[in-house]
Amino acid sequence: MTERSLTDMAGLAARHRAEKRFRWYGIIAITISLGFLAVMVVSIGSRGIGAFSQTRIALSIHFDEAIVDPLGKRNTAELSRSNTNALIRASLNELFGQVQLPSERRALYALVSIGGAYELQAALEKRPNLVGQTKTMWLTASDDVDIFVKKGINPALDPALRRLKPNQISWLESLQQQGQLQRKFNTSFFTNGDSREPEMAGFLGALVGSALSLLVCFAISFPIGVLSAVYLQEYAKKGRLSRIIEVNINNLAAVPSIVFGLLGLFIFINILHLPRSTPLVGGLVLALMTLPTIIIASRAALRAVPPSIREAAIGLGASKTQTTFHHVVPLAMPGMLTGTIIGMAQALGETAPLLMIGMVAFVVDIPTGILETATSLPVQIFLWADSPERAFVERTAAAIMVLLSFLVVMNLAAVLLRRRLERRW
C-alpha cells in the first residue's frame, strides 16, 4: 500500500471521528436542553398543581328569612345583596358553641373565605326558594386554611409557617374528623375573574381579554400582512426602494416588543384617544408587532410556489391578478396560515407592550367586548407573581401552565396545518 493511500485512509478515519464527535455534541446539547425543559415543567407543575383544587368547608346554613329577605318579596336583586355573612357566622357559632371570646370568634370566622358570602348570595339569586330552608353548603375556605390543609394538618409545624393559631387548628381537625373539610376541584379558578383574595381568584377574565385582543390582532394583521406580502413578492419592481422596504420589515421583526407598546401608547391613546386598557388597543399593538412575522412568512410561502404555476396560468390567458389570487395565493395559503398562527402564539405570550397601554389594571368582571376594560393572561401572571399573598404562588404557576398549554396547542396547530395542507412540488 502506497504512502498516499495510507495518508488518505488516515484522513478518512479522522473525518469519521470528527463526524462522530459532532454527532455526540448534538446529542449532548439536545439532552441538556431537554433536561432544562424537564426541570422547568416539573418546577412549575409541582407549584401550580395545587391551584386546581380548593379546600372547602361544609356548613349547615339556615337561610333565615328575617335576615336575607325581611320583606318577603323574593326579589333576586335584593337576595343577591343580602347579609349572608350573618348566616355563616350563625352556622359556625352553632357548630362551635364553646367559643365565646370576641377574639376567638374572629379567628373562627376567619376559617371561611369572604367569598363564602358571595357564594351564598349567588345561590339565593339562582334559587330564591332556599329562603327559610336549611341546607348543607360547601363554602370556600380562606387562603391560610387552604395552604395549611394542602401541606397536611400538622400541629407540630412551625407557627411561622402555618400562620394559624392552635385553636384554629383544633377546629380544622374537628371539621376534618366530621367529614366537613375536604379538597375539591377548584372550578372558580376557571370561571372567576381576578380577586384580591387568592382563594377566589380566577383567570377567565384574563383569558377572555387575551382572546379578544388576539381576535382584533388577527382581523387587522392577517389581511394587511398577506396583501403586503403579495404586493412585495408579485407586483413590486425589484429595485432600491423594494430592498429598503424588505430590510426594514426584517428589522421590525427583531425590534423589542416594548417599542411597539410605546408606539401604541403614543399613537392609539395619546393621538387617537382610543380607550385605555381595552382589547381594541391591545389588539392594535399586537397587530403592529405581528405584521413583520406574517409578511415574512407569507413571502416565503409565495416564493415556494413553482414558477410553472404562474406560467401555466398566464399561458391559458389569465391576467396577472387572476394568476396571483386564483392560483398562487391559494397554493401559498397553508404557509401563510402557519406563519400567522406562529405570530399569534408569540403575541399571546407578550406582556411588555400591553403593560405600556395600561392593560395592567385590576379587573374583576369578565369583559364582553373589545371596548371594555380588560387584562391579558401574561399580565395576569405578572400581577399575581408580584402579589405578597403566599397563595398566589400556586395560582401564578397554574396560570403559567395554562398559558404554556395554549402556546403548545397553537404551535401544534401550525405544524399539523402545514403537514396537512402543504403541497409537495
Summary of the structure (lengths in Angstrom):
residues: 425
radius of gyration: 30.4
end to end distance: 48.4
largest distance: 113.1
contacts: 1328
relative contact order: 0.10
helix: 69%
strand: 6%
